[in-house]
Amino acid sequence: MDHVYVCQNMSSCSSWYKTPTHFSGTVDAFVKITRNEGLRSLWSGLPPTLVMAVPATVIYFTCYDQLRDFLRYSMGYHGDHIPLIAGGLARLGAVSVISPLELVRTKMQSRKLPYSELMVCIRSAVAQDGCLSLWRGWGPTVLRDVPFSALYWFNYELVKAQLCERYRDPQTSFTISFTAGAVSGAIAAILTLPFDVVKTRRQIQLGEMEALGVSVKKPSSTWNMMRNIWIDMGYRGLFAGFLPRVIKVAPACAVMISTYEFGKTFFQERNLNQARFSSLKKL
């Protein structure tokens, strides 16, 4: 789904097609990508995605829990705004760390590049535009991910509390976490989709510049790119890849948060039992 979304964001998926390939929908994108590139191409960019996802998730979830608890218990703040602040700050730190890896992932999905050519392309971009070129797309990524995380955690905590109250469950179950995560992820994905479209287009510009031998010193601002997309394609252009993004983000958020909550509960109980066992053993 991630590969289909990157392709649907562009007028054509890859410059190495003999004929330009346009997609009329998600199913059409699946069929044409598989026919032209093969089934394995749907998982192109998987290694850098895994390398990016693991540290990003570790940083993101750990920072959120620590910031939320710090604001609530150390600073004494209470209210629905706590998840908004903690989620936004946690995502800001994670995005800043893994932005270069996301650039590599996006380039591998937008162009059929082996790792050797990819490194040459990246070194050439760094030589022309400096190390900051590795953070190309950082601005729109922050504009997408920080509001996404703030909205996601706000809605997640709200939906989770309502479900726990409705089903009279004092402890969050796997089903409740899964449902709250899916609903929150879908809402946040829809509201922040235009920024994701801009981010993906800006990152793919790096590959187009290399193919044309052109260096862009001052890329268009996020708002200028959004305005140009609106003029060229209308509001549909700002929501390109809507369905694959929602289909990807909603279950991904559901699986990730429910697994995380289950893991926390499991290890908390395990550590508590170990502590009790150690206390009894000392006695």
C-alpha positions in Angstrom: 0.0 0.0 0.0 2.9 2.4 0.7 4.3 1.8 -2.8 0.9 2.3 -4.4 0.5 5.6 -2.5 3.9 6.9 -3.6 3.1 6.1 -7.3 -0.4 7.5 -7.1 1.0 10.8 -5.8 2.8 11.3 -9.1 1.5 11.7 -12.6 3.5 8.6 -13.4 5.2 6.2 -11.1 8.7 5.8 -12.7 10.6 7.6 -15.4 12.0 4.3 -16.7 8.7 3.2 -18.1 8.6 3.1 -21.9 5.2 4.8 -21.8 3.9 7.0 -19.0 1.7 5.1 -16.6 -1.3 6.9 -15.1 -3.5 5.5 -12.4 -7.2 5.8 -12.2 -7.5 4.3 -8.8 -6.0 2.0 -6.2 -6.9 -1.3 -7.9 -5.7 0.1 -11.2 -2.4 1.0 -9.6 -2.0 -2.5 -8.1 -2.7 -4.1 -11.5 -0.4 -1.8 -13.6 2.5 -1.8 -11.1 2.4 -5.6 -10.8 2.2 -6.0 -14.6 5.0 -3.5 -15.4 7.4 -4.1 -12.5 6.4 -7.5 -11.1 4.8 -8.5 -7.9 8.0 -8.0 -5.8 8.1 -4.3 -6.8 5.1 -3.7 -4.4 7.7 -4.3 -1.6 10.4 -2.1 -3.2 12.1 0.0 -0.5 11.3 -2.6 2.2 14.9 -2.7 3.7 15.1 1.1 4.3 11.5 1.1 5.4 12.4 -1.5 8.1 15.6 0.4 9.0 13.5 3.5 9.3 10.5 2.1 11.1 12.3 0.4 14.0 14.2 3.4 15.4 11.3 5.8 14.5 8.8 3.6 16.5 11.2 3.3 19.4 11.9 7.0 19.6 8.2 8.0 19.0 6.5 5.7 21.5 9.1 6.1 24.2 9.1 9.9 23.9 5.3 10.0 23.9 4.9 7.9 27.1 7.7 9.8 28.9 6.4 13.3 27.8 2.8 12.4 28.7 3.7 11.1 32.2 6.0 14.1 32.7 3.3 16.6 31.9 0.7 14.8 34.0 2.6 13.7 37.1 5.8 15.9 37.2 4.3 19.2 35.9 0.8 18.6 37.3 -1.1 19.4 34.0 -4.4 17.7 33.3 -6.8 17.7 30.4 -7.3 16.5 26.9 -4.5 18.8 25.6 -1.8 16.6 27.1 -1.9 13.9 24.3 -1.8 16.7 21.7 1.4 18.2 23.1 3.1 15.0 23.9 2.2 13.4 20.6 3.4 16.4 18.6 6.7 16.8 20.3 7.4 13.0 20.2 6.8 12.9 16.5 8.9 16.1 15.9 11.9 14.3 17.4 11.4 11.1 15.5 10.9 12.9 12.2 14.1 14.8 12.6 16.1 11.7 13.3 14.8 9.4 10.5 14.1 12.0 7.8 17.2 11.0 5.6 16.1 7.3 5.8 12.6 8.3 4.6 14.1 10.1 1.7 16.0 7.0 0.7 12.8 4.9 1.0 10.8 7.3 -1.1 13.5 7.4 -3.8 13.7 3.6 -4.0 9.9 3.4 -4.4 9.6 6.1 -7.0 12.5 4.9 -9.2 13.9 1.4 -9.8 17.3 2.0 -8.4 19.8 -0.6 -7.1 21.6 0.3 -3.9 24.8 1.2 -5.8 23.1 3.8 -8.0 21.1 5.1 -5.0 24.3 5.9 -3.1 25.8 7.6 -6.1 22.6 9.7 -6.5 22.6 10.6 -2.8 26.4 11.5 -2.8 25.9 13.6 -5.8 23.0 15.5 -4.2 25.0 16.1 -1.1 28.0 17.4 -3.1 25.7 19.8 -5.0 23.3 21.0 -2.3 25.1 20.0 0.9 24.1 17.7 3.7 20.8 19.5 4.3 19.6 18.0 1.0 19.2 14.7 2.9 16.4 16.5 4.9 14.6 17.6 1.7 10.9 17.3 2.5 11.5 17.7 6.3 9.3 20.8 6.4 6.1 19.2 4.8 6.9 16.0 6.7 6.8 17.9 10.0 3.6 19.7 8.8 2.1 16.3 8.1 3.4 14.2 11.0 3.3 16.6 13.9 -0.4 17.5 13.4 -1.0 13.8 12.5 0.5 12.6 15.8 -1.3 15.3 17.9 -4.6 14.4 16.3 -3.9 10.7 16.5 -3.1 10.6 20.2 -5.9 13.1 21.1 -8.5 10.9 19.4 -6.9 7.7 20.5 -7.0 8.6 24.2 -10.6 9.9 23.8 -12.0 6.9 21.9 -10.2 4.5 24.2 -11.6 6.1 27.3 -15.1 6.1 25.8 -14.9 2.5 24.8 -13.6 1.4 28.2 -16.4 3.3 29.8 -19.0 1.9 27.5 -17.9 -1.7 27.9 -17.0 -1.2 31.6 -13.5 -2.4 31.1 -11.1 -0.9 33.7 -8.1 -2.1 31.7 -7.6 -1.5 28.0 -8.1 -4.7 26.1 -6.5 -5.6 22.8 -9.8 -5.1 20.9 -10.4 -1.6 22.4 -6.8 -0.5 21.5 -7.1 -1.9 18.0 -10.5 -0.1 17.4 -9.4 3.2 18.9 -6.1 3.0 16.9 -7.8 2.4 13.6 -10.4 5.2 14.1 -7.8 7.7 15.2 -5.4 6.8 12.5 -8.0 7.2 9.7 -9.1 10.6 11.0 -5.6 11.9 11.3 -4.6 10.5 7.9 -7.4 12.2 6.1 -6.9 15.6 7.7 -3.1 15.6 7.0 -3.1 14.1 3.5 -2.4 17.3 1.6 0.9 17.8 3.5 1.9 14.2 2.7 1.3 14.8 -1.0 3.6 17.8 -0.9 6.2 15.9 1.1 6.3 13.0 -1.4 6.5 15.3 -4.4 9.3 17.3 -2.9 11.4 14.2 -2.1 10.9 12.7 -5.5 12.2 15.9 -7.0 15.7 14.7 -6.0 15.5 11.8 -8.4 14.1 14.0 -11.2 16.9 16.5 -10.7 19.5 13.7 -11.0 17.9 12.4 -14.2 17.9 15.8 -15.8 21.2 16.9 -14.4 19.6 20.0 -12.8 20.3 21.3 -9.3 17.5 23.2 -7.5 19.0 25.4 -4.9 15.7 26.9 -3.6 12.8 24.4 -3.8 9.3 25.8 -3.7 7.8 26.4 -0.3 5.1 24.0 1.0 2.3 26.5 0.5 3.5 27.4 -3.1 3.5 23.7 -4.0 0.0 23.2 -2.5 -1.2 26.2 -4.4 0.3 24.9 -7.7 -1.3 21.5 -7.1 -4.6 23.2 -6.5 -4.3 25.2 -9.7 -3.2 22.2 -11.8 -5.4 19.5 -10.4 -7.9 21.0 -8.0 -8.7 19.7 -4.5 -8.3 16.1 -5.9 -4.6 16.7 -6.4 -4.2 17.6 -2.7 -5.9 14.3 -1.8 -4.1 12.1 -4.3 -3.6 8.6 -3.0 -6.4 9.1 -0.5 -7.7 5.5 -0.4 -4.3 3.7 -0.2 -3.1 6.1 2.5 -6.2 5.5 4.6 -6.0 1.7 3.9 -2.4 1.7 4.9 -2.5 4.1 7.9 -5.6 2.9 9.7 -4.7 -0.8 10.1 -1.0 0.1 10.6 -2.0 2.4 13.5 -4.4 -0.2 14.9 -1.9 -3.0 14.8 1.0 -0.9 16.2 -0.9 0.6 19.1 -2.7 -2.5 20.1 0.5 -4.5 20.0 2.3 -1.8 21.9 -0.4 -1.7 24.6 -0.4 -5.5 24.8 3.4 -5.6 25.1 3.3 -2.9 27.9 0.7 -4.8 29.9 2.5 -8.1 29.4 5.9 -6.9 30.6 4.4 -4.8 33.4 2.7 -7.9 34.8 5.8 -9.9 34.2 8.0 -7.4 36.0 5.5 -7.2 38.9 5.5 -11.0 39.3 9.3 -11.1 39.2 9.4 -8.4 41.9 6.9 -10.3 44.1 8.8 -13.5 43.6 12.1 -11.8 44.5 10.5 -10.3 47.6 9.1 -13.7 48.7 12.5 -15.4 48.0 14.3 -12.9 50.3 11.8 -13.7 53.1 
